[in-house]
Amino acid sequence: MAGATRFVHEVWSAQQELVCFSSVEGEGAYLYSIQSEAVWDFSLASSGDFADGTAPNWPSFFAFMRWYLA
């Protein structure tokens, strides 16, 4: 999803450490931090929460996958 990652960096001004691994068509996406290994559930509707660090997230990709597959 190189195009989606480029989109969230250029249009949503996401930090460079974040990699998008889902579609951005619904005005939101799942973003993976290559530094902290956390997964963020980003939504344009709550982008202020994301900037404050209070957006819903999982501490690791493994925790995200456990939630996603449950």
PDB file of N, CA, C and O in Angstrom:
ATOM      1  N   MET A   1       0.822  -1.195   0.000  1.00  0.00           N
ATOM      2  CA  MET A   1       0.000   0.000   0.000  1.00  0.00           C
ATOM      3  C   MET A   1       0.863   1.255   0.000  1.00  0.00           C
ATOM      4  O   MET A   1       0.607   2.186   0.763  1.00  0.00           O
ATOM      5  N   ALA A   2       1.856   1.282  -0.830  1.00  0.00           N
ATOM      6  CA  ALA A   2       2.736   2.448  -0.877  1.00  0.00           C
ATOM      7  C   ALA A   2       1.959   3.711  -1.211  1.00  0.00           C
ATOM      8  O   ALA A   2       2.254   4.778  -0.672  1.00  0.00           O
ATOM      9  N   GLY A   3       0.968   3.607  -2.095  1.00  0.00           N
ATOM     10  CA  GLY A   3       0.164   4.765  -2.453  1.00  0.00           C
ATOM     11  C   GLY A   3      -0.646   5.282  -1.285  1.00  0.00           C
ATOM     12  O   GLY A   3      -0.773   6.494  -1.108  1.00  0.00           O
ATOM     13  N   ALA A   4      -1.201   4.379  -0.481  1.00  0.00           N
ATOM     14  CA  ALA A   4      -1.989   4.784   0.687  1.00  0.00           C
ATOM     15  C   ALA A   4      -1.095   5.440   1.731  1.00  0.00           C
ATOM     16  O   ALA A   4      -1.491   6.427   2.351  1.00  0.00           O
ATOM     17  N   THR A   5       0.096   4.909   1.929  1.00  0.00           N
ATOM     18  CA  THR A   5       1.027   5.516   2.886  1.00  0.00           C
ATOM     19  C   THR A   5       1.436   6.904   2.421  1.00  0.00           C
ATOM     20  O   THR A   5       1.486   7.839   3.219  1.00  0.00           O
ATOM     21  N   ARG A   6       1.723   7.039   1.157  1.00  0.00           N
ATOM     22  CA  ARG A   6       2.069   8.358   0.608  1.00  0.00           C
ATOM     23  C   ARG A   6       0.910   9.326   0.798  1.00  0.00           C
ATOM     24  O   ARG A   6       1.122  10.490   1.138  1.00  0.00           O
ATOM     25  N   PHE A   7      -0.308   8.856   0.583  1.00  0.00           N
ATOM     26  CA  PHE A   7      -1.506   9.687   0.747  1.00  0.00           C
ATOM     27  C   PHE A   7      -1.629  10.188   2.188  1.00  0.00           C
ATOM     28  O   PHE A   7      -1.855  11.379   2.401  1.00  0.00           O
ATOM     29  N   VAL A   8      -1.487   9.302   3.183  1.00  0.00           N
ATOM     30  CA  VAL A   8      -1.652   9.741   4.574  1.00  0.00           C
ATOM     31  C   VAL A   8      -0.534  10.686   5.000  1.00  0.00           C
ATOM     32  O   VAL A   8      -0.743  11.532   5.869  1.00  0.00           O
ATOM     33  N   HIS A   9       0.647  10.555   4.404  1.00  0.00           N
ATOM     34  CA  HIS A   9       1.727  11.487   4.719  1.00  0.00           C
ATOM     35  C   HIS A   9       1.479  12.848   4.077  1.00  0.00           C
ATOM     36  O   HIS A   9       1.629  13.878   4.734  1.00  0.00           O
ATOM     37  N   GLU A  10       1.102  12.863   2.801  1.00  0.00           N
ATOM     38  CA  GLU A  10       0.965  14.112   2.064  1.00  0.00           C
ATOM     39  C   GLU A  10      -0.354  14.836   2.340  1.00  0.00           C
ATOM     40  O   GLU A  10      -0.366  16.060   2.473  1.00  0.00           O
ATOM     41  N   VAL A  11      -1.453  14.105   2.429  1.00  0.00           N
ATOM     42  CA  VAL A  11      -2.770  14.749   2.557  1.00  0.00           C
ATOM     43  C   VAL A  11      -3.189  14.885   4.013  1.00  0.00           C
ATOM     44  O   VAL A  11      -3.686  15.938   4.412  1.00  0.00           O
ATOM     45  N   TRP A  12      -3.000  13.850   4.807  1.00  0.00           N
ATOM     46  CA  TRP A  12      -3.415  13.898   6.216  1.00  0.00           C
ATOM     47  C   TRP A  12      -2.310  14.392   7.133  1.00  0.00           C
ATOM     48  O   TRP A  12      -2.543  14.553   8.331  1.00  0.00           O
ATOM     49  N   SER A  13      -1.125  14.636   6.616  1.00  0.00           N
ATOM     50  CA  SER A  13       0.043  15.102   7.389  1.00  0.00           C
ATOM     51  C   SER A  13       0.416  14.139   8.510  1.00  0.00           C
ATOM     52  O   SER A  13       0.814  14.570   9.592  1.00  0.00           O
ATOM     53  N   ALA A  14       0.291  12.847   8.259  1.00  0.00           N
ATOM     54  CA  ALA A  14       0.692  11.844   9.244  1.00  0.00           C
ATOM     55  C   ALA A  14       2.208  11.832   9.373  1.00  0.00           C
ATOM     56  O   ALA A  14       2.921  12.172   8.429  1.00  0.00           O
ATOM     57  N   GLN A  15       2.689  11.445  10.528  1.00  0.00           N
ATOM     58  CA  GLN A  15       4.123  11.368  10.766  1.00  0.00           C
ATOM     59  C   GLN A  15       4.755  10.326   9.848  1.00  0.00           C
ATOM     60  O   GLN A  15       4.114   9.343   9.476  1.00  0.00           O
ATOM     61  N   GLN A  16       6.006  10.548   9.489  1.00  0.00           N
ATOM     62  CA  GLN A  16       6.711   9.660   8.568  1.00  0.00           C
ATOM     63  C   GLN A  16       6.898   8.250   9.127  1.00  0.00           C
ATOM     64  O   GLN A  16       7.104   7.309   8.360  1.00  0.00           O
ATOM     65  N   GLU A  17       6.829   8.088  10.438  1.00  0.00           N
ATOM     66  CA  GLU A  17       6.988   6.757  11.041  1.00  0.00           C
ATOM     67  C   GLU A  17       5.779   5.860  10.809  1.00  0.00           C
ATOM     68  O   GLU A  17       5.851   4.656  11.058  1.00  0.00           O
ATOM     69  N   LEU A  18       4.663   6.426  10.335  1.00  0.00           N
ATOM     70  CA  LEU A  18       3.429   5.665  10.185  1.00  0.00           C
ATOM     71  C   LEU A  18       3.285   5.084   8.786  1.00  0.00           C
ATOM     72  O   LEU A  18       3.498   5.767   7.784  1.00  0.00           O
ATOM     73  N   VAL A  19       2.920   3.815   8.742  1.00  0.00           N
ATOM     74  CA  VAL A  19       2.695   3.094   7.492  1.00  0.00           C
ATOM     75  C   VAL A  19       1.223   2.713   7.443  1.00  0.00           C
ATOM     76  O   VAL A  19       0.697   2.132   8.393  1.00  0.00           O
ATOM     77  N   CYS A  20       0.567   3.033   6.356  1.00  0.00           N
ATOM     78  CA  CYS A  20      -0.843   2.695   6.190  1.00  0.00           C
ATOM     79  C   CYS A  20      -0.948   1.278   5.633  1.00  0.00           C
ATOM     80  O   CYS A  20      -0.308   0.953   4.633  1.00  0.00           O
ATOM     81  N   PHE A  21      -1.757   0.432   6.279  1.00  0.00           N
ATOM     82  CA  PHE A  21      -1.919  -0.920   5.756  1.00  0.00           C
ATOM     83  C   PHE A  21      -3.379  -1.276   5.505  1.00  0.00           C
ATOM     84  O   PHE A  21      -3.766  -2.444   5.562  1.00  0.00           O
ATOM     85  N   SER A  22      -4.178  -0.259   5.229  1.00  0.00           N
ATOM     86  CA  SER A  22      -5.571  -0.489   4.836  1.00  0.00           C
ATOM     87  C   SER A  22      -5.964   0.569   3.818  1.00  0.00           C
ATOM     88  O   SER A  22      -5.196   1.487   3.532  1.00  0.00           O
ATOM     89  N   SER A  23      -7.140   0.434   3.286  1.00  0.00           N
ATOM     90  CA  SER A  23      -7.657   1.410   2.339  1.00  0.00           C
ATOM     91  C   SER A  23      -7.937   2.723   3.054  1.00  0.00           C
ATOM     92  O   SER A  23      -8.270   2.723   4.239  1.00  0.00           O
ATOM     93  N   VAL A  24      -7.806   3.831   2.353  1.00  0.00           N
ATOM     94  CA  VAL A  24      -8.127   5.138   2.929  1.00  0.00           C
ATOM     95  C   VAL A  24      -9.440   5.683   2.352  1.00  0.00           C
ATOM     96  O   VAL A  24      -9.751   6.863   2.516  1.00  0.00           O
ATOM     97  N   GLU A  25     -10.193   4.835   1.689  1.00  0.00           N
ATOM     98  CA  GLU A  25     -11.410   5.275   1.009  1.00  0.00           C
ATOM     99  C   GLU A  25     -12.508   5.724   1.962  1.00  0.00           C
ATOM    100  O   GLU A  25     -13.321   6.566   1.583  1.00  0.00           O
ATOM    101  N   GLY A  26     -12.567   5.205   3.169  1.00  0.00           N
ATOM    102  CA  GLY A  26     -13.629   5.545   4.107  1.00  0.00           C
ATOM    103  C   GLY A  26     -13.268   6.676   5.037  1.00  0.00           C
ATOM    104  O   GLY A  26     -13.844   6.768   6.121  1.00  0.00           O
ATOM    105  N   GLU A  27     -12.349   7.537   4.671  1.00  0.00           N
ATOM    106  CA  GLU A  27     -11.881   8.661   5.476  1.00  0.00           C
ATOM    107  C   GLU A  27     -11.257   8.210   6.791  1.00  0.00           C
ATOM    108  O   GLU A  27     -11.356   8.888   7.814  1.00  0.00           O
ATOM    109  N   GLY A  28     -10.620   7.061   6.738  1.00  0.00           N
ATOM    110  CA  GLY A  28      -9.923   6.529   7.887  1.00  0.00           C
ATOM    111  C   GLY A  28      -9.030   5.398   7.444  1.00  0.00           C
ATOM    112  O   GLY A  28      -9.128   4.924   6.312  1.00  0.00           O
ATOM    113  N   ALA A  29      -8.155   4.962   8.340  1.00  0.00           N
ATOM    114  CA  ALA A  29      -7.232   3.888   7.988  1.00  0.00           C
ATOM    115  C   ALA A  29      -6.577   3.343   9.247  1.00  0.00           C
ATOM    116  O   ALA A  29      -6.568   3.989  10.295  1.00  0.00           O
ATOM    117  N   TYR A  30      -6.037   2.152   9.123  1.00  0.00           N
ATOM    118  CA  TYR A  30      -5.197   1.593  10.168  1.00  0.00           C
ATOM    119  C   TYR A  30      -3.761   1.957   9.835  1.00  0.00           C
ATOM    120  O   TYR A  30      -3.287   1.715   8.725  1.00  0.00           O
ATOM    121  N   LEU A  31      -3.071   2.543  10.814  1.00  0.00           N
ATOM    122  CA  LEU A  31      -1.702   3.005  10.626  1.00  0.00           C
ATOM    123  C   LEU A  31      -0.788   2.294  11.608  1.00  0.00           C
ATOM    124  O   LEU A  31      -1.091   2.201  12.798  1.00  0.00           O
ATOM    125  N   TYR A  32       0.323   1.796  11.108  1.00  0.00           N
ATOM    126  CA  TYR A  32       1.310   1.081  11.916  1.00  0.00           C
ATOM    127  C   TYR A  32       2.517   1.975  12.142  1.00  0.00           C
ATOM    128  O   TYR A  32       3.058   2.549  11.197  1.00  0.00           O
ATOM    129  N   SER A  33       2.936   2.091  13.389  1.00  0.00           N
ATOM    130  CA  SER A  33       4.125   2.869  13.728  1.00  0.00           C
ATOM    131  C   SER A  33       5.349   1.973  13.679  1.00  0.00           C
ATOM    132  O   SER A  33       5.435   0.992  14.418  1.00  0.00           O
ATOM    133  N   ILE A  34       6.298   2.305  12.809  1.00  0.00           N
ATOM    134  CA  ILE A  34       7.510   1.498  12.710  1.00  0.00           C
ATOM    135  C   ILE A  34       8.442   1.757  13.900  1.00  0.00           C
ATOM    136  O   ILE A  34       9.381   0.992  14.120  1.00  0.00           O
ATOM    137  N   GLN A  35       8.197   2.818  14.665  1.00  0.00           N
ATOM    138  CA  GLN A  35       9.028   3.095  15.839  1.00  0.00           C
ATOM    139  C   GLN A  35       8.500   2.412  17.089  1.00  0.00           C
ATOM    140  O   GLN A  35       9.251   1.730  17.787  1.00  0.00           O
ATOM    141  N   SER A  36       7.209   2.586  17.382  1.00  0.00           N
ATOM    142  CA  SER A  36       6.646   2.017  18.609  1.00  0.00           C
ATOM    143  C   SER A  36       5.995   0.662  18.389  1.00  0.00           C
ATOM    144  O   SER A  36       5.698  -0.040  19.355  1.00  0.00           O
ATOM    145  N   GLU A  37       5.767   0.279  17.137  1.00  0.00           N
ATOM    146  CA  GLU A  37       5.087  -0.956  16.734  1.00  0.00           C
ATOM    147  C   GLU A  37       3.608  -0.970  17.113  1.00  0.00           C
ATOM    148  O   GLU A  37       2.976  -2.026  17.080  1.00  0.00           O
ATOM    149  N   ALA A  38       3.046   0.184  17.471  1.00  0.00           N
ATOM    150  CA  ALA A  38       1.629   0.305  17.797  1.00  0.00           C
ATOM    151  C   ALA A  38       0.820   0.443  16.508  1.00  0.00           C
ATOM    152  O   ALA A  38       1.349   0.832  15.467  1.00  0.00           O
ATOM    153  N   VAL A  39      -0.462   0.119  16.595  1.00  0.00           N
ATOM    154  CA  VAL A  39      -1.380   0.290  15.479  1.00  0.00           C
ATOM    155  C   VAL A  39      -2.431   1.311  15.887  1.00  0.00           C
ATOM    156  O   VAL A  39      -3.037   1.212  16.954  1.00  0.00           O
ATOM    157  N   TRP A  40      -2.633   2.285  15.022  1.00  0.00           N
ATOM    158  CA  TRP A  40      -3.589   3.357  15.277  1.00  0.00           C
ATOM    159  C   TRP A  40      -4.786   3.221  14.352  1.00  0.00           C
ATOM    160  O   TRP A  40      -4.640   2.891  13.175  1.00  0.00           O
ATOM    161  N   ASP A  41      -5.958   3.474  14.888  1.00  0.00           N
ATOM    162  CA  ASP A  41      -7.204   3.499  14.119  1.00  0.00           C
ATOM    163  C   ASP A  41      -7.504   4.962  13.838  1.00  0.00           C
ATOM    164  O   ASP A  41      -8.148   5.637  14.642  1.00  0.00           O
ATOM    165  N   PHE A  42      -7.034   5.452  12.686  1.00  0.00           N
ATOM    166  CA  PHE A  42      -7.170   6.871  12.352  1.00  0.00           C
ATOM    167  C   PHE A  42      -8.483   7.136  11.632  1.00  0.00           C
ATOM    168  O   PHE A  42      -8.884   6.383  10.744  1.00  0.00           O
ATOM    169  N   SER A  43      -9.140   8.207  12.024  1.00  0.00           N
ATOM    170  CA  SER A  43     -10.356   8.662  11.371  1.00  0.00           C
ATOM    171  C   SER A  43     -10.269  10.173  11.209  1.00  0.00           C
ATOM    172  O   SER A  43      -9.880  10.877  12.140  1.00  0.00           O
ATOM    173  N   LEU A  44     -10.630  10.673  10.035  1.00  0.00           N
ATOM    174  CA  LEU A  44     -10.616  12.123   9.843  1.00  0.00           C
ATOM    175  C   LEU A  44     -11.558  12.816  10.814  1.00  0.00           C
ATOM    176  O   LEU A  44     -11.290  13.938  11.245  1.00  0.00           O
ATOM    177  N   ALA A  45     -12.656  12.161  11.161  1.00  0.00           N
ATOM    178  CA  ALA A  45     -13.630  12.750  12.082  1.00  0.00           C
ATOM    179  C   ALA A  45     -13.033  12.982  13.466  1.00  0.00           C
ATOM    180  O   ALA A  45     -13.470  13.878  14.189  1.00  0.00           O
ATOM    181  N   SER A  46     -12.039  12.183  13.837  1.00  0.00           N
ATOM    182  CA  SER A  46     -11.420  12.336  15.151  1.00  0.00           C
ATOM    183  C   SER A  46      -9.926  12.611  15.027  1.00  0.00           C
ATOM    184  O   SER A  46      -9.136  12.156  15.855  1.00  0.00           O
ATOM    185  N   SER A  47      -9.540  13.352  14.000  1.00  0.00           N
ATOM    186  CA  SER A  47      -8.118  13.608  13.775  1.00  0.00           C
ATOM    187  C   SER A  47      -7.500  14.423  14.907  1.00  0.00           C
ATOM    188  O   SER A  47      -6.296  14.323  15.142  1.00  0.00           O
ATOM    189  N   GLY A  48      -8.288  15.221  15.609  1.00  0.00           N
ATOM    190  CA  GLY A  48      -7.775  15.952  16.772  1.00  0.00           C
ATOM    191  C   GLY A  48      -7.347  15.005  17.871  1.00  0.00           C
ATOM    192  O   GLY A  48      -6.325  15.227  18.522  1.00  0.00           O
ATOM    193  N   ASP A  49      -8.128  13.939  18.088  1.00  0.00           N
ATOM    194  CA  ASP A  49      -7.760  12.924  19.074  1.00  0.00           C
ATOM    195  C   ASP A  49      -6.459  12.243  18.668  1.00  0.00           C
ATOM    196  O   ASP A  49      -5.618  11.948  19.518  1.00  0.00           O
ATOM    197  N   PHE A  50      -6.294  11.998  17.394  1.00  0.00           N
ATOM    198  CA  PHE A  50      -5.086  11.348  16.893  1.00  0.00           C
ATOM    199  C   PHE A  50      -3.870  12.237  17.169  1.00  0.00           C
ATOM    200  O   PHE A  50      -2.832  11.754  17.621  1.00  0.00           O
ATOM    201  N   ALA A  51      -4.003  13.518  16.898  1.00  0.00           N
ATOM    202  CA  ALA A  51      -2.893  14.450  17.123  1.00  0.00           C
ATOM    203  C   ALA A  51      -2.529  14.512  18.603  1.00  0.00           C
ATOM    204  O   ALA A  51      -1.362  14.699  18.948  1.00  0.00           O
ATOM    205  N   ASP A  52      -3.524  14.356  19.480  1.00  0.00           N
ATOM    206  CA  ASP A  52      -3.288  14.376  20.922  1.00  0.00           C
ATOM    207  C   ASP A  52      -2.771  13.051  21.459  1.00  0.00           C
ATOM    208  O   ASP A  52      -2.386  12.961  22.625  1.00  0.00           O
ATOM    209  N   GLY A  53      -2.759  12.016  20.615  1.00  0.00           N
ATOM    210  CA  GLY A  53      -2.308  10.702  21.046  1.00  0.00           C
ATOM    211  C   GLY A  53      -3.375   9.906  21.770  1.00  0.00           C
ATOM    212  O   GLY A  53      -3.068   8.914  22.431  1.00  0.00           O
ATOM    213  N   THR A  54      -4.638  10.332  21.654  1.00  0.00           N
ATOM    214  CA  THR A  54      -5.711   9.655  22.377  1.00  0.00           C
ATOM    215  C   THR A  54      -6.616   8.831  21.469  1.00  0.00           C
ATOM    216  O   THR A  54      -7.657   8.348  21.913  1.00  0.00           O
ATOM    217  N   ALA A  55      -6.236   8.664  20.211  1.00  0.00           N
ATOM    218  CA  ALA A  55      -7.041   7.856  19.296  1.00  0.00           C
ATOM    219  C   ALA A  55      -6.948   6.389  19.720  1.00  0.00           C
ATOM    220  O   ALA A  55      -5.947   5.979  20.307  1.00  0.00           O
ATOM    221  N   PRO A  56      -7.977   5.599  19.429  1.00  0.00           N
ATOM    222  CA  PRO A  56      -7.907   4.175  19.766  1.00  0.00           C
ATOM    223  C   PRO A  56      -6.688   3.532  19.107  1.00  0.00           C
ATOM    224  O   PRO A  56      -6.396   3.793  17.940  1.00  0.00           O
ATOM    225  N   ASN A  57      -5.988   2.702  19.853  1.00  0.00           N
ATOM    226  CA  ASN A  57      -4.818   2.025  19.285  1.00  0.00           C
ATOM    227  C   ASN A  57      -4.559   0.731  20.020  1.00  0.00           C
ATOM    228  O   ASN A  57      -5.142   0.457  21.069  1.00  0.00           O
ATOM    229  N   TRP A  58      -3.687  -0.045  19.455  1.00  0.00           N
ATOM    230  CA  TRP A  58      -3.249  -1.307  20.028  1.00  0.00           C
ATOM    231  C   TRP A  58      -1.748  -1.194  20.232  1.00  0.00           C
ATOM    232  O   TRP A  58      -1.064  -0.596  19.401  1.00  0.00           O
ATOM    233  N   PRO A  59      -1.215  -1.752  21.312  1.00  0.00           N
ATOM    234  CA  PRO A  59       0.211  -1.575  21.612  1.00  0.00           C
ATOM    235  C   PRO A  59       1.156  -2.302  20.664  1.00  0.00           C
ATOM    236  O   PRO A  59       2.352  -2.014  20.629  1.00  0.00           O
ATOM    237  N   SER A  60       0.610  -3.252  19.890  1.00  0.00           N
ATOM    238  CA  SER A  60       1.463  -3.992  18.959  1.00  0.00           C
ATOM    239  C   SER A  60       0.612  -4.497  17.799  1.00  0.00           C
ATOM    240  O   SER A  60      -0.617  -4.535  17.876  1.00  0.00           O
ATOM    241  N   PHE A  61       1.292  -4.880  16.729  1.00  0.00           N
ATOM    242  CA  PHE A  61       0.574  -5.449  15.592  1.00  0.00           C
ATOM    243  C   PHE A  61      -0.095  -6.760  15.995  1.00  0.00           C
ATOM    244  O   PHE A  61      -1.197  -7.070  15.542  1.00  0.00           O
ATOM    245  N   PHE A  62       0.581  -7.523  16.850  1.00  0.00           N
ATOM    246  CA  PHE A  62       0.013  -8.785  17.325  1.00  0.00           C
ATOM    247  C   PHE A  62      -1.293  -8.540  18.081  1.00  0.00           C
ATOM    248  O   PHE A  62      -2.267  -9.261  17.865  1.00  0.00           O
ATOM    249  N   ALA A  63      -1.333  -7.540  18.964  1.00  0.00           N
ATOM    250  CA  ALA A  63      -2.548  -7.201  19.713  1.00  0.00           C
ATOM    251  C   ALA A  63      -3.651  -6.768  18.754  1.00  0.00           C
ATOM    252  O   ALA A  63      -4.814  -7.125  18.938  1.00  0.00           O
ATOM    253  N   PHE A  64      -3.285  -6.000  17.735  1.00  0.00           N
ATOM    254  CA  PHE A  64      -4.269  -5.589  16.731  1.00  0.00           C
ATOM    255  C   PHE A  64      -4.841  -6.800  16.016  1.00  0.00           C
ATOM    256  O   PHE A  64      -6.057  -6.892  15.844  1.00  0.00           O
ATOM    257  N   MET A  65      -3.993  -7.729  15.596  1.00  0.00           N
ATOM    258  CA  MET A  65      -4.464  -8.919  14.876  1.00  0.00           C
ATOM    259  C   MET A  65      -5.350  -9.791  15.763  1.00  0.00           C
ATOM    260  O   MET A  65      -6.327 -10.366  15.281  1.00  0.00           O
ATOM    261  N   ARG A  66      -5.029  -9.897  17.038  1.00  0.00           N
ATOM    262  CA  ARG A  66      -5.888 -10.655  17.956  1.00  0.00           C
ATOM    263  C   ARG A  66      -7.271 -10.024  18.018  1.00  0.00           C
ATOM    264  O   ARG A  66      -8.280 -10.729  17.995  1.00  0.00           O
ATOM    265  N   TRP A  67      -7.321  -8.693  18.096  1.00  0.00           N
ATOM    266  CA  TRP A  67      -8.612  -7.987  18.121  1.00  0.00           C
ATOM    267  C   TRP A  67      -9.330  -8.156  16.784  1.00  0.00           C
ATOM    268  O   TRP A  67     -10.526  -8.448  16.755  1.00  0.00           O
ATOM    269  N   TYR A  68      -8.625  -7.977  15.704  1.00  0.00           N
ATOM    270  CA  TYR A  68      -9.211  -8.014  14.358  1.00  0.00           C
ATOM    271  C   TYR A  68      -9.791  -9.384  14.029  1.00  0.00           C
ATOM    272  O   TYR A  68     -10.853  -9.477  13.412  1.00  0.00           O
ATOM    273  N   LEU A  69      -9.107 -10.438  14.432  1.00  0.00           N
ATOM    274  CA  LEU A  69      -9.539 -11.792  14.104  1.00  0.00           C
ATOM    275  C   LEU A  69     -10.517 -12.387  15.124  1.00  0.00           C
ATOM    276  O   LEU A  69     -11.056 -13.474  14.912  1.00  0.00           O
ATOM    277  N   ALA A  70     -10.737 -11.687  16.207  1.00  0.00           N
ATOM    278  CA  ALA A  70     -11.665 -12.191  17.255  1.00  0.00           C
ATOM    279  C   ALA A  70     -13.113 -12.113  16.820  1.00  0.00           C
ATOM    280  O   ALA A  70     -14.007 -12.493  17.577  1.00  0.00           O
TER     281      ALA A  70
END
